[in-house]
Amino acid sequence: MPVPFRHDDSDELRMMLDTVDRFMARHLPPEDVRRRDRDHRAPFDLLPLLGDTGLLALPFPRTYGGAELPWTIVCRVEERLGYLGAMLGTLYDMTVCFGGMSLMSYGSEAQRRAYLPALIQGRLKFALALTEPTAGSDAAGIRTRARRTDGGWLVSGRKIWSSNAGHSDFMVTPCRTDPDAKGHRGVTMLLIPPKAKGVHMTELPKVGNNTLSSWDIGLDEVLVADDMVMGEVHNGFRNLMSTLHYARAGLAASATGQAQLAVDLSLAHARERVQFGQPIGKFQVIAHRLADMQMRVDQARYATYHLAELISRDLPCRREAAQAKVIATEALQYVTHHGMQIMASAGYSLDSDMQRLWRDARLYTFGEGSNEIQRNIIAKELGL
């Protein structure tokens, strides 16, 4: 039976959202979002300041300096960051999900004690080095090899399109450690520092998400110590899926916030732009389009909040995570597409926030697991 959705309006939530609003107004106002996007300058400098607010601590145990708050609050914080400045929301998501939740889900106790306090303080950055020339949507197609040596592993292979990897302190990296195993078997998760000997990195140009750099990574006999193995050797594919599970939840929340911003920009324009003697929002064709846009955002919001409720209660949610990711990212593409049409040249201008939302949105339906793969997951969960 479906778990009923409960709207979280706790004092903790209100306090956290107020913290986000004050932080963004001070450190990343709209004009600075535009400037950083234009200059391709990521907000890495804001991560320690974000750590000072306690927002990076939300889902983690107090043992490591965390706040032990439920995922329902994490979800709402990520949605608000998506609305106010998605470039920082993405960095937040990568820190909490790629780094923190990977450590919590399958990292060793020594790794948690070594890295979680610094992560919570905003002093460590994490990336996920998953995609390869022959692996991405087919995550089981990983070919990057790690072979046993004295005291560790020698890693060789290639990873591509790894977001922010060149600026990270650690890359969470799935490698094939059993050369005879096929598919999901024989994969191990390793923590690899980008500055390790044998790591060669090239930044890849792309259409949008200007502050989210993407990297081509060569791994040439990189020595990784045994204490940098995350989880059980040869049984890491399940752990990889755990990382992606949390990342998709974060992406759904951020995409929902960005989609609401696109609707709000379109509404403001439709109220102000006068044609044929009246605001264009008074024309039924525009009014109905805006109604459809808001409905898509609300559907994404409720799917994402429901997923957050399930995560907070530690209930199975593989299907719901895939659904929220699909619904939210496709809602974002829908509303930015129609928002551009409503705003016309005003939206197409490089001075407009709409054009940034529009070009950035294109990544999300294939990033962190393509929506085609998500539909496969949903179908399998339905017993097909």
JOJOJO-V93824 format. One line per field, one symbol per residue. psi: psi as a letter, one per 20 degrees, with the letter a starting at -180 (. if undefined). A space follows every 10 residues. Layout:
# JOJOJO-V93824
psi = ???
This chain:
# JOJOJO-V93824
psi = qqpqpppokr hgghgghhgg ggghhghmrh hhggghghjl oqlhiighhh hhiihiigjq qhhjjrilqr hhggghghgh hhghnhhhhg hgghggggfg hgghhjqrhh gghhhgghgh ikipqqrong prhjpehmhi jpipqoqpro jbqpppapqq kopjhijrhq poopqoioii qqciqkpqpq opphjqpipp ppqpqrgblh jnqqqpppon lpppqhjjpo appikihhhg hgghghhhgg gggghgghhh ghghgggggh hhopqkjqqh iiphhgghgh ghghggghgg ghhghgghgg ghjlqpkggh gggggggghh gghghhghhh ggichhhiqi iqhghggghh hhhhiiqloq hghhhggggh hij.
